[in-house]
Amino acid sequence: MGKILACRDVGFAYADRPVLRGVRLDVVPGRVSVLVGPSGSGKTTLLWILAGLIRPTTGRVLLCEFGDGSGAGRPFDARRERLGMVFQTPALWDHLTVEGHLALVSASSGLARTERRRRADRMLDRMRLASLRGRRPATLSGGERQRLAIARALVSEPDWLLLHEPLAHLDGPARADVFGLLRDALTGTRAGVLLATHNTAEALRLADEVAVLLGGVVAQAGDSEDVYRRPVSLAVAQTLGPAGELRGEAAGGVLTCGGTVILEGLARDLAGPRRLIVRPEDVTFRADPAGSARVVRSERVGGSRHLLVEVTGVRLWVQHPRACQAGTAGRLALAGRD
């Protein structure tokens, strides 16, 4: 698989305020890694370190052999590597045309003029910018400017691609449009991609791997499906979407808390103290006057209905086929087992 871009125990502090602590993260060629976390978690700082804009206070950024956890490798210098970056704001050059942006970036590639032109034409077509090639940034829409920023980063076919909230200033159809073009551009890429975002829904649609950054620490990293389905903590789970935690004693296929049944449908061989992190799709609600759960409110989420349910003081969201009035009592069960 060749070289990987590796953060090894990277830390950073502004004055006496730590922002990153002991970050270990691998960016693998041909894979899309997504860094998610709330505002202030350190995502931007880590991307700036990888881009060579600031130096880490502690730790190293290396190019290592894939699978080498020894910390060996050579220092990564963004100025000498084939690196593309898309910023939160496009940061375009006002005096250049759309085509001129790509030509300027390609000029230092060492490729023949005909090959540079071929790559530029292909990227303009891919980002649906061919008809705008003679326009300047001030005459473009927000979505067109961001498409140009992506095209500029990709035209030289970089080995490493850093994306910092590339859709943050877009909404509605423009956001969906640029997201689709970005997803298609990343499909089959040979570059190692690191995307930093707080939009977890989009992150999970793009990610091969995901790293959850909380308080400057990588709380969990790995295959995106594995991190989503098996989070190590409620904080990690909630970073990736709605989740709740039920604690109690498992026995006979139910989970009880203080003698009250709070969840049914457990495996019958599950026994002892349990802590279950559940998502809306994991749990069902069945109306029953004798049940311990109560509906707090009902909301439509896209094409489905979600209920906010409270049981023994804990609130969690549950998918449900129809609306329920607040105060409706019922029972909770693991989906597929009620």
C-alpha positions in Angstrom: 0.0 0.0 0.0 3.1 2.3 0.2 3.4 5.3 2.4 0.8 6.7 4.8 0.6 10.1 6.4 0.8 9.5 10.1 0.2 11.7 13.2 2.2 10.3 16.1 1.3 11.7 19.5 0.7 15.2 18.0 -0.1 17.9 20.5 -0.6 21.6 20.2 -1.2 24.5 22.6 -1.9 28.2 22.2 0.1 29.8 25.0 -0.9 27.6 28.0 -4.2 26.3 26.5 -3.9 22.8 25.1 -5.8 22.2 21.9 -4.6 18.8 20.8 -3.2 16.1 23.0 -1.5 12.9 21.9 -3.3 12.6 18.5 -2.5 9.4 16.6 -4.1 9.2 13.2 -3.3 7.6 9.8 -4.3 8.9 6.4 -4.1 6.0 3.9 -3.8 6.4 0.1 -7.0 5.6 -1.7 -9.1 6.0 1.5 -11.3 8.8 2.8 -10.7 9.5 6.5 -13.1 11.9 8.1 -12.3 13.9 11.2 -15.5 14.8 13.1 -16.1 16.7 16.3 -17.8 19.7 17.7 -16.6 23.3 17.2 -13.5 23.8 19.3 -12.4 20.1 19.4 -9.2 20.8 17.4 -10.1 19.8 13.9 -8.9 23.0 12.2 -5.7 23.0 14.2 -4.9 19.4 13.2 -5.5 20.2 9.5 -3.3 23.3 9.7 -0.5 21.2 11.2 -0.8 18.6 8.4 -0.8 21.5 5.8 2.4 22.9 7.3 0.8 26.1 8.3 1.7 25.6 12.0 4.1 23.3 13.8 2.9 20.8 16.5 4.0 21.6 20.0 4.7 17.9 20.7 4.8 14.8 18.5 5.5 14.3 14.9 3.9 14.1 11.4 5.5 11.4 9.4 5.4 9.5 6.1 5.5 5.9 7.2 5.2 2.5 5.7 1.6 1.2 6.0 1.1 -0.9 9.1 4.3 0.4 10.8 3.4 1.4 14.3 7.0 1.8 15.4 7.0 5.6 14.8 9.7 5.2 12.1 9.4 7.3 9.0 10.6 10.6 7.6 9.1 13.9 8.6 6.2 15.1 6.4 6.9 18.4 4.8 3.7 19.7 3.1 5.7 22.1 1.0 7.6 19.3 -0.7 4.7 16.9 -1.1 1.9 16.7 -3.7 -0.8 18.1 -1.5 -4.1 19.7 -2.3 -6.3 21.6 0.2 -9.8 22.9 0.1 -10.6 25.6 2.7 -13.8 26.4 4.5 -14.0 29.5 2.3 -12.9 29.1 -1.3 -9.9 31.5 -1.0 -9.9 32.1 -4.8 -7.7 34.5 -6.7 -9.9 37.4 -7.9 -7.7 38.3 -10.9 -7.7 34.8 -12.4 -10.4 33.1 -14.5 -11.7 29.7 -13.6 -9.4 28.2 -16.2 -6.5 30.3 -14.9 -6.8 28.9 -11.4 -6.2 25.4 -12.7 -3.5 26.5 -15.1 -1.6 28.2 -12.3 -1.7 25.2 -10.0 -0.7 22.8 -12.8 2.2 25.0 -13.9 4.6 23.6 -11.2 3.7 20.0 -11.8 6.5 19.3 -14.3 4.0 17.9 -16.8 4.0 18.8 -20.5 1.6 21.6 -21.5 -0.7 19.2 -23.4 -1.0 16.9 -20.4 -1.7 19.9 -18.1 -4.4 21.1 -20.5 -5.9 17.6 -20.7 -6.2 17.4 -16.9 -7.6 20.8 -16.6 -10.3 20.1 -19.3 -11.2 16.9 -17.6 -11.5 18.5 -14.2 -13.6 21.4 -15.6 -16.0 18.9 -17.0 -16.1 16.8 -13.9 -16.9 19.8 -11.7 -19.3 21.2 -14.3 -17.3 24.3 -14.8 -16.4 24.0 -18.5 -19.0 26.6 -19.6 -17.6 29.0 -16.9 -13.9 28.7 -17.8 -13.5 32.3 -18.8 -15.3 33.7 -15.7 -13.7 35.3 -12.6 -14.7 34.4 -9.0 -16.7 37.6 -8.4 -19.2 36.5 -11.2 -19.7 33.0 -9.7 -22.3 31.7 -7.3 -21.3 30.3 -4.0 -21.7 26.7 -5.2 -19.6 27.5 -8.4 -16.8 29.0 -6.3 -16.6 26.0 -4.1 -16.6 23.7 -7.1 -13.7 25.7 -8.4 -11.9 25.4 -5.1 -12.3 21.6 -5.3 -11.2 21.5 -8.9 -8.1 23.6 -8.1 -7.1 21.1 -5.3 -7.7 18.0 -7.5 -6.3 19.1 -10.9 -2.7 18.2 -10.1 -3.8 14.7 -8.9 -2.3 15.1 -5.4 -1.1 12.3 -3.2 -2.7 13.9 -0.2 -5.9 15.9 0.0 -7.0 18.0 3.0 -10.6 19.3 3.1 -11.7 21.7 5.8 -15.5 22.0 6.1 -15.8 22.3 2.3 -19.6 22.7 2.3 -19.9 24.9 5.4 -21.1 28.0 3.5 -23.6 26.2 1.3 -27.1 25.1 1.9 -30.1 23.7 0.2 -29.7 22.5 -3.5 -26.2 24.1 -3.8 -24.9 22.1 -0.9 -26.5 18.8 -2.2 -25.1 19.5 -5.6 -21.5 20.2 -4.5 -21.6 17.2 -2.1 -22.6 14.9 -4.9 -19.7 16.2 -7.1 -17.2 15.9 -4.2 -18.4 12.3 -3.4 -18.0 11.3 -7.1 -14.5 13.0 -7.3 -13.3 11.1 -4.2 -14.6 7.7 -5.4 -11.7 5.8 -6.7 -9.1 8.4 -5.8 -5.6 7.3 -5.2 -5.0 10.2 -2.8 -5.1 9.9 0.9 -8.0 12.1 1.9 -8.6 13.7 5.3 -11.9 15.7 5.6 -12.7 17.7 8.7 -16.3 18.5 9.3 -18.9 18.8 12.1 -21.7 17.5 9.7 -21.7 13.9 10.7 -24.5 12.8 8.3 -22.4 13.9 5.3 -19.2 12.5 7.0 -20.6 9.0 7.3 -21.7 9.0 3.6 -18.2 9.8 2.5 -16.0 8.1 5.1 -14.0 4.8 4.8 -12.6 5.6 8.2 -13.7 8.1 10.8 -11.9 9.6 13.8 -13.9 11.3 16.5 -12.1 14.2 18.1 -13.3 15.4 21.5 -11.5 18.0 23.5 -8.4 17.7 21.5 -8.2 13.9 21.9 -9.0 11.2 19.4 -11.7 9.4 21.4 -12.2 6.6 18.8 -11.0 5.9 15.3 -11.6 3.1 12.8 -13.9 1.8 10.1 -16.8 4.2 9.9 -19.5 1.5 10.2 -17.7 0.0 13.2 -17.3 3.3 15.0 -21.0 4.2 14.3 -22.4 0.8 15.5 -19.9 0.2 18.4 -19.0 3.5 19.9 -16.8 3.4 23.0 -18.8 6.0 24.8 -22.0 7.9 24.7 -20.1 11.1 23.8 -18.7 9.4 20.7 -22.1 8.0 19.8 -23.8 11.3 20.1 -21.1 13.0 18.0 -22.1 10.7 15.1 -25.9 11.1 15.5 -28.8 10.7 18.0 -28.1 8.1 20.7 -29.1 7.3 24.3 -27.7 5.1 27.0 -29.7 2.7 29.1 -28.2 1.1 32.2 -29.6 -1.7 34.2 -29.5 -5.4 35.1 -30.0 -7.9 32.3 -31.8 -11.2 33.0 -34.3 -13.3 31.1 -34.3 -11.2 28.0 -35.1 -7.9 29.6 -33.2 -5.0 31.1 -34.4 -3.7 34.5 -33.5 -0.6 36.5 -34.6 -0.5 40.1 -37.0 -3.4 39.5 -38.6 -1.7 36.5 -38.4 -3.2 33.1 -37.0 -0.6 30.8 -36.0 -2.6 27.7 -37.3 -5.9 26.3 -36.0 -8.2 23.5 -32.5 -8.8 24.8 -30.7 -12.1 24.2 -31.9 -14.4 26.9 -28.3 -15.5 27.8 -27.3 -11.8 28.5 -27.0 -11.4 32.2 -25.6 -9.0 34.8 -25.1 -5.2 34.8 -25.3 -3.7 31.3 -24.8 -0.4 29.7 -26.4 -0.2 26.3 -25.9 2.6 23.8 -28.9 2.7 21.4 -29.8 4.7 18.4 -33.3 5.5 17.1 -33.2 2.6 14.7 -32.2 0.2 17.4 -35.3 0.5 19.5 -39.1 0.1 19.0 -41.9 1.6 21.0 -45.2 -0.2 21.6 -48.1 1.7 23.3 -49.1 0.0 26.6 -50.7 1.7 29.6 -48.6 -0.6 31.9 -45.3 0.3 30.2 -42.6 2.2 31.9 -41.7 4.5 29.0 -43.5 7.8 28.2 -43.6 9.8 25.0 -42.3 13.3 25.5 -42.9 14.5 21.9 -43.1 13.3 18.3 -41.2 14.8 15.4 -40.9 14.1 11.7 -37.3 13.5 10.6 -37.2 13.3 6.8 -39.6 10.6 5.7 -39.9 8.9 9.1 -41.3 9.7 12.5 -39.1 9.9 15.7 -40.4 9.8 19.2 -38.6 11.3 22.2 -39.2 8.8 24.9 -38.4 9.0 28.6 -37.8 5.9 30.8 -36.6 6.0 34.4 -35.3 9.5 33.9 -33.4 8.8 30.6 -34.5 10.3 27.3 -33.8 8.8 23.9 -35.1 9.0 20.4 -37.0 6.0 18.9 -38.1 5.5 15.3 -41.8 5.0 15.0 -44.2 4.6 12.0 -46.7 7.2 13.2 -47.1 10.1 15.6 -47.9 9.5 19.3 -49.4 12.0 21.7 -47.2 13.3 24.5 -47.8 11.3 27.6 -48.5 8.0 25.8 -47.2 5.1 27.9 -45.5 2.1 26.3 -42.7 -0.5 26.2 -39.3 -0.3 24.6 -37.8 -3.3 22.9 -34.7 -3.9 20.8 -35.7 -3.6 17.1 -36.4 -7.0 15.5 -36.9 -8.7 18.8 -40.2 -7.2 20.3 
